[in-house]
Amino acid sequence: MKKNPDQRDWIETLEKAGELVTLTKPVDPSTEMGALLYKARDKALFFKNVKGFPGWKALGMAPGNLRQAALAFGVPIEDVIREFSKRGKNLIKPVVVDDGPVCEVVTEGDQVDVTKFPAHIAGVRDGGRYITSGLIIARDPDTGILNMSFHRMMIKGPRRLGLLLVPRHLYQIFRKNEANNKPTPISVMIGNHPMFYFAAAYTGAADLDELDLAGALLGEPVQVVKCATNDLHVPAFAEVCFEGQILPGVREEEGPFSEFQDYYISGTGMNPVIQVDRVMMRKDPIYKEIQNGSEVEGCIYHKIPMSTAMYERLQTVGGFTDLVNVMILPGIFAAVVQLKQRFKGEAKNVLMGALSSQYLHPKVVIAVDEDVDIFNPADVLWAINTRVNPASDVFIVDNTRIHPMDPTGVEVVKPGNPLGWSRMGSKMGIDATKPPISEPEARAEFERIRPINPDIRREDYL
């Protein structure tokens, strides 16, 4: 069986496309790397010389924008959501292999030292260095179903990590084990093809195994190797994997951290703790840095799966919706939905469906027509300005549960609480569509101006 596409193949893809910048001078991950990554929204960065971490290289901001994400899928930007949805319908189970590059170097027990990972400090108020690219793999103790998901992990010592758990699938697994005073065995993958990260950021039903989804997105089964300290498997072509356990009944101060919404406010408090028991990695590892903040890599990994999940859900609102596209907007707490509205009121139904999706993030959703470019914020604002009557086209729903990392909400349950973590706020729908297809005369009044001979090219007249 041929090897899975991995992070090294992705680096080659970026380089061939002119999307990679290689930095050869020393870069300090504690004082320099975060700024370089935060500013690099145009190109991916490959660090050949990580100051203080001999033998390591690092990759960041890859993908750092939607253009690079589309490159990973091999389709134009406007087709990424439909492509994700199409591939994701055919889940592919992993296959177990005896060995892989991730098994080349192994440390166990007291030899383990995750402080030697070249994890960077993302922002000036961060509480320390964070593993931001680790995907945690865990098994539900009742169903046996695996879950793979994103989580920030604060490096506290050679074998100790702080962990923030938003109340989702891994949190449920952890709470089931903790109720029986049992640790939660985990394995953590760092550095692989972007499809693993897109799969981990997708929220489906609790019985979805994200490694199956990663295989679907890759178009082939993920090759995995058995872990030594638990009954989990990890991708054989990852750069780094480690095995450990989330300790029951243990909470420690964790945070602050530079989060996806560009603030430090969220999640800091008494949070769970991971004990690391074993580390596997390649002989010449390339560490994966993920910079957080608005519209940087951490957001890109979430925008596409979130948009896809919403796209799939909204097609069935009211029995059928002629949905064109969906895209999460900067900050992750808003979305724009593009549809061909057949009947009056249909867009509002779609807006309500989007505001109550499987994600807590969307608090503002905008509906637009197919003639609006949802990848151009100026065009979306134009639709709001020219097609919205605020009195009739905007609605607000107050006293709703919103995402716990939304700084505008009121925190009613703090992180670390056995019930989870919760904020209250409100949600808004904006119908920026023109009159529906069923009202052709009224709709015609909103036809956008077009020049004569729109395909004419300036180059032909030079």
Backbone torsions as a table, in degrees:
resi	resn	phi	psi	omega
1	MET	NA	133.5	179.1
2	LYS	-70.0	156.5	-177.6
3	LYS	-72.0	153.3	174.8
4	ASN	-67.2	148.6	167.8
5	PRO	-56.8	134.9	-176.7
6	ASP	-130.2	-169.4	-176.7
7	GLN	-63.2	-32.5	-178.8
8	ARG	-71.0	-36.4	173.7
9	ASP	-64.8	-38.4	179.7
10	TRP	-64.8	-40.4	176.8
11	ILE	-60.4	-42.7	178.9
12	GLU	-63.6	-41.1	178.2
13	THR	-61.4	-45.5	179.2
14	LEU	-62.5	-42.4	-178.4
15	GLU	-64.7	-43.6	180.0
16	LYS	-63.7	-31.1	-178.4
17	ALA	-86.4	0.6	-177.9
18	GLY	72.7	24.0	-175.9
19	GLU	-104.9	8.4	-174.8
20	LEU	-122.2	134.1	172.1
21	VAL	-113.9	125.1	179.9
22	THR	-98.8	126.5	179.4
23	LEU	-104.7	120.8	-175.8
24	THR	-99.8	-22.5	179.3
25	LYS	-77.1	155.0	-179.7
26	PRO	-59.5	136.9	177.3
27	VAL	-127.4	127.1	-179.0
28	ASP	-85.8	119.0	-178.4
29	PRO	-68.3	-17.1	-179.1
30	SER	-89.2	-24.9	-173.5
31	THR	-127.9	-15.3	-173.7
32	GLU	-124.6	-36.3	-171.0
33	MET	-63.9	-39.9	-177.8
34	GLY	-58.7	-43.7	-179.8
35	ALA	-66.7	-40.7	179.3
36	LEU	-62.4	-41.9	180.0
37	LEU	-69.0	-44.3	-176.6
38	TYR	-61.2	-32.9	-179.6
39	LYS	-84.4	-15.5	-170.0
40	ALA	-89.9	64.3	-179.4
41	ARG	-88.5	-5.0	-179.9
42	ASP	-97.8	-32.8	-175.8
43	LYS	-135.4	153.6	170.4
44	ALA	-76.5	150.8	-179.2
45	LEU	-116.8	131.8	177.6
46	PHE	-117.1	112.7	-177.1
47	PHE	-92.7	111.9	-179.2
48	LYS	-84.2	-19.3	-173.6
49	ASN	-137.2	98.0	-177.8
50	VAL	-95.9	110.0	-173.8
51	LYS	-60.6	127.7	178.2
52	GLY	88.0	-2.3	-177.7
53	PHE	-133.5	72.9	-176.5
54	PRO	-60.2	140.3	179.4
55	GLY	89.6	-10.6	-178.3
56	TRP	-100.1	146.0	163.9
57	LYS	-118.5	169.3	-179.2
58	ALA	-148.6	149.0	178.4
59	LEU	-125.3	133.9	177.1
60	GLY	-145.4	165.0	-177.1
61	MET	53.5	49.3	-175.2
62	ALA	-142.9	85.0	10.4
63	PRO	-87.4	142.1	178.0
64	GLY	-107.6	1.5	178.0
65	ASN	-158.9	170.6	-177.5
66	LEU	-66.4	-30.1	178.5
67	ARG	-61.0	-43.8	179.0
68	GLN	-71.0	-34.9	175.8
69	ALA	-62.0	-42.0	177.1
70	ALA	-63.0	-35.2	177.0
71	LEU	-61.5	-38.9	178.7
72	ALA	-62.4	-35.6	179.7
73	PHE	-87.1	-15.7	-179.5
74	GLY	73.5	29.1	-179.7
75	VAL	-136.8	163.5	173.6
76	PRO	-62.9	158.5	-177.3
77	ILE	-54.0	-44.0	-175.1
78	GLU	-68.2	-12.5	-179.0
79	ASP	-102.9	-1.6	-173.1
80	VAL	-61.2	-44.8	-176.1
81	ILE	-65.6	-44.5	178.6
82	ARG	-65.0	-35.4	179.4
83	GLU	-68.0	-42.8	176.7
84	PHE	-59.2	-47.3	-178.5
85	SER	-61.4	-42.5	-179.0
86	LYS	-64.3	-48.5	-179.2
87	ARG	-65.1	-38.3	-174.6
88	GLY	-69.3	-10.9	179.9
89	LYS	-77.7	-12.2	-176.9
90	ASN	-120.6	77.7	-177.3
91	LEU	-62.9	143.5	-178.7
92	ILE	-126.1	122.3	-179.5
93	LYS	-69.0	144.6	175.6
94	PRO	-66.3	162.4	172.5
95	VAL	-119.5	139.4	-178.5
96	VAL	-87.0	130.0	176.5
97	VAL	-119.3	160.2	-174.6
98	ASP	-77.2	-26.2	-173.0
99	ASP	-154.8	167.1	176.9
100	GLY	-171.1	167.3	-178.2
101	PRO	-55.8	-31.0	-177.8
102	VAL	-65.6	-16.4	-177.5
103	CYS	-91.4	5.7	-171.9
104	GLU	-66.0	-37.9	-179.7
105	VAL	-126.5	125.8	-176.5
106	VAL	-126.4	133.2	170.1
107	THR	-127.5	147.3	-175.2
108	GLU	-136.7	156.5	172.7
109	GLY	56.2	-131.2	-175.6
110	ASP	-71.1	-9.6	175.0
111	GLN	-77.2	-17.3	-178.5
112	VAL	-67.4	136.1	176.4
113	ASP	-151.4	93.1	-178.2
114	VAL	-75.5	-8.9	174.2
115	THR	-67.0	-13.9	178.4
116	LYS	-84.6	-4.9	172.4
117	PHE	-72.1	137.0	-177.7
118	PRO	-81.7	46.6	178.5
119	ALA	-66.2	138.7	-174.8
120	HIS	-96.9	164.3	171.6
121	ILE	-94.0	122.3	-171.0
122	ALA	-82.7	-35.0	-173.9
123	GLY	-145.6	165.0	-171.1
124	VAL	-65.3	-26.0	-177.7
125	ARG	-102.0	5.0	-179.6
126	ASP	-60.1	144.4	-178.9
127	GLY	-74.5	-6.0	-179.9
128	GLY	162.4	-163.8	176.9
129	ARG	-81.6	140.2	-177.3
130	TYR	-123.4	138.8	164.9
131	ILE	-80.9	111.2	-176.1
132	THR	-106.4	-13.5	-174.7
133	SER	-106.1	9.1	-178.8
134	GLY	-82.0	126.1	175.1
135	LEU	-100.9	117.5	-176.3
136	ILE	-85.4	129.3	177.0
137	ILE	-109.6	127.0	-179.8
138	ALA	-143.7	161.5	-178.5
139	ARG	-117.2	133.1	176.5
140	ASP	-66.8	125.0	-175.9
141	PRO	-68.3	-19.8	179.8
142	ASP	-91.2	-45.1	-174.1
143	THR	-98.0	-21.1	-176.3
144	GLY	79.8	0.5	-177.9
145	ILE	-76.0	140.2	180.0
146	LEU	-86.8	151.8	174.7
147	ASN	-134.4	138.2	175.1
148	MET	-126.9	125.8	-172.6
149	SER	-151.6	158.9	177.2
150	PHE	-76.7	137.5	171.3
151	HIS	-155.0	143.6	174.5
152	ARG	-81.3	141.2	-178.2
153	MET	-133.0	115.3	-177.1
154	MET	-85.6	123.7	179.9
155	ILE	-74.1	115.5	-177.9
156	LYS	-110.0	-19.2	-178.5
157	GLY	-177.8	179.0	-177.0
158	PRO	-54.9	-34.4	-177.5
159	ARG	-127.1	16.6	-172.5
160	ARG	-129.6	129.9	-180.0
161	LEU	-130.9	139.1	169.2
162	GLY	-84.1	148.6	-174.0
163	LEU	-136.1	129.6	171.6
164	LEU	-97.9	127.0	177.6
165	LEU	-116.2	111.6	169.1
166	VAL	-77.3	140.9	-175.0
167	PRO	-64.3	84.6	175.9
168	ARG	-136.2	-149.4	-169.5
169	HIS	-65.4	-46.2	179.3
170	LEU	-63.4	-36.3	177.3
171	TYR	-60.2	-41.9	179.1
172	GLN	-63.8	-41.4	178.1
173	ILE	-62.0	-46.4	179.7
174	PHE	-60.3	-45.3	-177.6
175	ARG	-66.0	-35.8	176.6
176	LYS	-61.7	-45.1	179.5
177	ASN	-68.4	-42.2	-177.1
178	GLU	-64.8	-32.6	178.1
179	ALA	-61.0	-26.7	177.6
180	ASN	-102.3	14.9	-179.5
181	ASN	56.0	37.3	178.7
182	LYS	-112.6	143.8	173.7
183	PRO	-69.8	158.6	176.4
184	THR	-102.5	108.2	178.4
185	PRO	-65.3	135.4	178.1
186	ILE	-137.5	157.0	165.8
187	SER	-128.9	147.3	-173.8
188	VAL	-127.1	126.5	178.8
189	MET	-102.6	134.0	177.4
190	ILE	-128.1	123.1	172.4
191	GLY	85.3	101.5	176.9
192	ASN	-162.3	-172.6	178.0
193	HIS	-62.1	147.3	-178.5
194	PRO	-54.7	-25.7	-177.4
195	MET	-60.8	-29.5	176.9
196	PHE	-65.3	-40.9	-178.3
197	TYR	-72.7	-38.3	175.4
198	PHE	-62.7	-41.3	179.6
199	ALA	-63.3	-42.3	-177.9
200	ALA	-66.5	-28.7	-178.1
201	ALA	-85.0	-7.7	-179.8
202	TYR	-81.3	132.9	175.8
203	THR	-106.8	111.2	175.4
204	GLY	-116.2	-155.8	177.1
205	ALA	-67.9	161.2	-178.0
206	ALA	-62.3	-20.8	-178.8
207	ASP	-92.4	10.0	176.7
208	LEU	-81.0	124.5	173.1
209	ASP	-92.1	113.5	-174.4
210	GLU	-66.8	-20.3	173.7
211	LEU	-70.0	-32.7	173.0
212	ASP	-64.5	-41.1	179.0
213	LEU	-67.0	-39.5	176.8
214	ALA	-59.1	-40.7	176.1
215	GLY	-62.0	-40.4	178.2
216	ALA	-62.7	-42.6	-178.7
217	LEU	-69.1	-33.9	176.7
218	LEU	-77.0	-26.0	-176.5
219	GLY	83.8	18.5	179.3
220	GLU	-162.1	158.5	-178.9
221	PRO	-66.2	140.4	174.2
222	VAL	-72.8	129.1	176.5
223	GLN	-86.4	124.6	-175.6
224	VAL	-124.8	153.6	175.5
225	VAL	-116.4	151.2	-179.0
226	LYS	-75.3	137.6	174.6
227	CYS	-78.2	157.9	-175.7
228	ALA	-90.4	-28.0	-173.0
229	THR	-105.2	-1.4	179.6
230	ASN	-152.5	-178.5	-177.5
231	ASP	-97.0	27.4	-178.9
232	LEU	-100.1	165.1	176.1
233	HIS	-125.0	150.6	179.2
234	VAL	-129.1	154.2	-179.4
235	PRO	-60.0	130.0	-174.5
236	ALA	-69.1	-22.1	-175.5
237	PHE	-108.0	19.6	172.0
238	ALA	-70.0	163.5	176.0
239	GLU	-81.1	-41.8	-177.8
240	VAL	-142.0	141.4	168.5
241	CYS	-138.5	143.7	170.3
242	PHE	-135.0	154.7	-178.5
243	GLU	-112.5	144.2	-179.8
244	GLY	-169.3	-158.7	-178.9
245	GLN	-152.5	141.4	172.0
246	ILE	-84.2	120.9	-172.7
247	LEU	-76.1	135.7	179.4
248	PRO	-77.2	143.7	174.0
249	GLY	69.3	13.4	-178.6
250	VAL	-114.5	128.3	174.7
251	ARG	-134.6	137.3	178.0
252	GLU	-138.3	159.2	176.8
253	GLU	-60.9	133.1	180.0
254	GLU	-141.1	139.1	-179.1
255	GLY	103.7	-179.2	-5.1
256	PRO	-69.1	170.2	179.9
257	PHE	-148.9	146.1	178.6
258	SER	-73.5	101.0	-173.3
259	GLU	-92.2	177.0	-170.1
260	PHE	-64.7	-23.9	-176.5
261	GLN	-89.0	6.2	177.2
262	ASP	80.7	21.1	177.9
263	TYR	-128.8	168.1	177.5
264	TYR	-105.1	-0.3	-166.0
265	ILE	-65.7	-26.8	-159.4
266	SER	-95.2	131.3	166.4
267	GLY	91.3	-15.7	-177.2
268	THR	-61.6	132.2	179.5
269	GLY	158.4	-158.6	-179.2
270	MET	-82.7	103.3	-173.8
271	ASN	-122.6	163.6	-176.8
272	PRO	-62.4	168.8	-175.0
273	VAL	-129.8	139.1	176.0
274	ILE	-105.6	135.6	168.6
275	GLN	-104.1	124.5	-178.1
276	VAL	-93.9	127.8	-174.8
277	ASP	-109.5	-23.6	-174.1
278	ARG	-158.6	142.1	178.9
279	VAL	-128.4	135.4	172.2
280	MET	-121.8	143.0	174.9
281	MET	-161.8	169.3	177.7
282	ARG	-73.8	160.8	178.9
283	LYS	-65.4	-35.5	-179.8
284	ASP	-121.2	67.6	-168.7
285	PRO	-67.9	145.3	172.2
286	ILE	-112.7	107.1	-176.8
287	TYR	-72.9	146.5	178.0
288	LYS	-101.8	115.7	174.6
289	GLU	-96.6	132.4	171.2
290	ILE	-120.9	116.4	178.4
291	GLN	-85.3	133.1	175.1
292	ASN	-99.9	169.5	-173.1
293	GLY	129.2	171.8	-177.7
294	SER	-72.5	129.4	175.3
295	GLU	60.9	34.4	168.1
296	VAL	-115.9	-167.1	-167.5
297	GLU	-58.5	-42.3	180.0
298	GLY	-56.6	-36.9	178.6
299	CYS	-72.6	-39.4	-178.2
300	ILE	-59.9	-41.7	179.6
301	TYR	-62.7	-26.6	-178.3
302	HIS	-95.7	-31.4	-177.5
303	LYS	-58.3	-44.6	-173.2
304	ILE	-72.3	-49.2	176.2
305	PRO	-61.9	-39.4	178.7
306	MET	-64.0	-43.8	178.2
307	SER	-61.7	-39.9	-179.6
308	THR	-65.0	-46.5	-179.9
309	ALA	-60.6	-40.6	178.7
310	MET	-68.5	-40.6	178.2
311	TYR	-58.0	-44.8	-178.9
312	GLU	-67.0	-40.6	-178.5
313	ARG	-67.7	-42.4	-171.4
314	LEU	-75.0	-16.9	177.6
315	GLN	-63.9	-20.1	-176.2
316	THR	-104.6	1.4	179.8
317	VAL	-62.8	129.2	-179.4
318	GLY	67.5	21.4	-179.6
319	GLY	93.6	-40.9	179.1
320	PHE	-165.4	136.5	173.3
321	THR	-129.5	133.3	177.1
322	ASP	-80.5	75.1	-174.8
323	LEU	-82.6	136.3	179.6
324	VAL	-100.1	-50.0	-175.9
325	ASN	-165.6	165.6	177.1
326	VAL	-141.5	142.3	172.7
327	MET	-147.8	131.9	173.4
328	ILE	-71.6	137.8	-175.9
329	LEU	-92.5	165.3	179.8
330	PRO	-52.2	136.0	-177.1
331	GLY	97.3	-15.6	174.1
332	ILE	72.7	-12.8	-177.1
333	PHE	-91.2	9.8	179.3
334	ALA	-141.9	160.8	179.5
335	ALA	-146.6	155.4	172.0
336	VAL	-119.1	133.4	-177.5
337	VAL	-116.5	126.9	-177.5
338	GLN	-108.3	124.6	-177.6
339	LEU	-146.2	163.1	170.8
340	LYS	-101.2	97.3	-174.0
341	GLN	-73.8	118.7	-177.5
342	ARG	-84.9	-40.4	-174.2
343	PHE	-130.8	151.1	177.5
344	LYS	-58.2	136.9	179.2
345	GLY	92.7	-15.3	-178.0
346	GLU	-65.0	-40.2	-179.6
347	ALA	-62.4	-37.8	179.4
348	LYS	-65.7	-38.1	175.7
349	ASN	-60.6	-42.6	179.3
350	VAL	-63.7	-41.3	178.1
351	LEU	-60.3	-42.9	179.0
352	MET	-64.7	-37.7	176.7
353	GLY	-64.3	-39.5	-179.6
354	ALA	-68.9	-35.9	-179.4
355	LEU	-73.9	-15.0	179.6
356	SER	-121.7	39.5	-178.7
357	SER	-78.2	-175.0	179.2
358	GLN	-70.8	-9.2	176.2
359	TYR	-101.3	141.6	175.3
360	LEU	-82.0	-15.8	-172.4
361	HIS	-57.0	-52.9	-169.8
362	PRO	-64.6	117.4	173.5
363	LYS	-114.4	-17.4	174.6
364	VAL	-129.1	124.6	177.1
365	VAL	-129.5	135.1	-177.8
366	ILE	-116.0	130.6	175.9
367	ALA	-102.0	132.3	178.8
368	VAL	-134.9	168.9	179.6
369	ASP	-88.6	175.5	-177.5
370	GLU	-70.2	-14.4	179.9
371	ASP	-88.3	6.3	179.2
372	VAL	-106.9	130.9	179.2
373	ASP	-82.1	104.0	-174.7
374	ILE	-73.9	-8.4	176.9
375	PHE	-93.8	3.3	177.7
376	ASN	-119.1	102.3	-177.5
377	PRO	-54.3	-32.8	179.3
378	ALA	-64.4	-36.1	-180.0
379	ASP	-70.5	-37.4	177.2
380	VAL	-65.0	-43.1	177.6
381	LEU	-63.7	-36.7	177.0
382	TRP	-60.3	-42.6	-179.7
383	ALA	-63.9	-40.6	177.7
384	ILE	-62.7	-43.9	-176.0
385	ASN	-69.1	-31.3	-172.1
386	THR	-109.0	-9.6	-175.9
387	ARG	-125.6	3.4	-177.0
388	VAL	-109.1	125.8	165.7
389	ASN	-99.0	105.9	-172.7
390	PRO	-53.3	-34.0	-177.0
391	ALA	-66.4	-32.3	-175.0
392	SER	-116.0	-15.9	-172.7
393	ASP	-108.9	2.4	178.0
394	VAL	-123.1	133.2	175.0
395	PHE	-134.9	150.4	-178.2
396	ILE	-126.9	134.8	175.2
397	VAL	-113.4	115.7	-176.4
398	ASP	-93.4	165.7	175.9
399	ASN	57.1	51.9	176.2
400	THR	-113.1	155.0	172.5
401	ARG	-75.2	130.2	179.0
402	ILE	-120.5	179.0	-177.7
403	HIS	-63.2	136.1	-176.8
404	PRO	-65.3	-13.3	177.3
405	MET	-97.9	6.6	177.6
406	ASP	-78.8	112.0	-174.6
407	PRO	-69.5	-12.2	-179.4
408	THR	-82.4	-13.5	-176.9
409	GLY	-86.3	173.0	177.2
410	VAL	-99.8	121.7	-179.2
411	GLU	-76.0	114.4	-177.9
412	VAL	-102.3	-23.4	174.2
413	VAL	-134.8	125.1	-173.7
414	LYS	-83.2	159.8	176.7
415	PRO	-56.8	148.0	178.8
416	GLY	89.8	-10.1	178.8
417	ASN	-70.5	139.8	179.3
418	PRO	-55.9	-28.2	-179.9
419	LEU	-77.0	-18.0	-174.6
420	GLY	119.6	-154.4	-173.2
421	TRP	-140.5	130.7	-169.9
422	SER	-147.4	144.8	171.1
423	ARG	-127.5	151.6	176.2
424	MET	-111.5	147.8	178.2
425	GLY	-166.5	-145.5	180.0
426	SER	-140.0	167.9	-179.3
427	LYS	-132.7	152.0	-176.4
428	MET	-135.8	136.1	173.0
429	GLY	-111.7	136.8	179.4
430	ILE	-124.4	114.0	178.9
431	ASP	-91.1	96.6	-179.8
432	ALA	-102.7	31.5	177.8
433	THR	-92.5	158.8	173.3
434	LYS	-84.8	175.4	178.7
435	PRO	-53.9	152.1	-172.9
436	PRO	-72.1	169.4	179.6
437	ILE	-60.5	-30.4	-179.7
438	SER	-70.4	-8.1	177.5
439	GLU	-123.1	71.1	-170.4
440	PRO	-60.6	-36.0	-177.8
441	GLU	-67.9	-45.6	179.0
442	ALA	-66.3	-36.5	-179.6
443	ARG	-66.3	-37.0	-177.8
444	ALA	-62.6	-27.9	179.6
445	GLU	-65.8	-18.8	-178.5
446	PHE	-104.2	17.8	175.6
447	GLU	-67.8	130.6	-177.6
448	ARG	-74.4	147.8	178.3
449	ILE	-65.4	146.2	178.8
450	ARG	-138.1	138.3	177.7
451	PRO	-73.9	158.0	172.5
452	ILE	-68.8	141.4	178.5
453	ASN	56.5	61.3	-172.2
454	PRO	-66.1	-17.3	-178.2
455	ASP	-88.7	5.0	-178.9
456	ILE	-63.2	145.2	-175.5
457	ARG	-117.7	128.7	179.1
458	ARG	-60.2	-35.7	-177.0
459	GLU	-58.2	-28.5	-178.6
460	ASP	-74.4	-7.3	-176.1
461	TYR	-116.6	7.3	179.4
462	LEU	-74.9	NA	NA
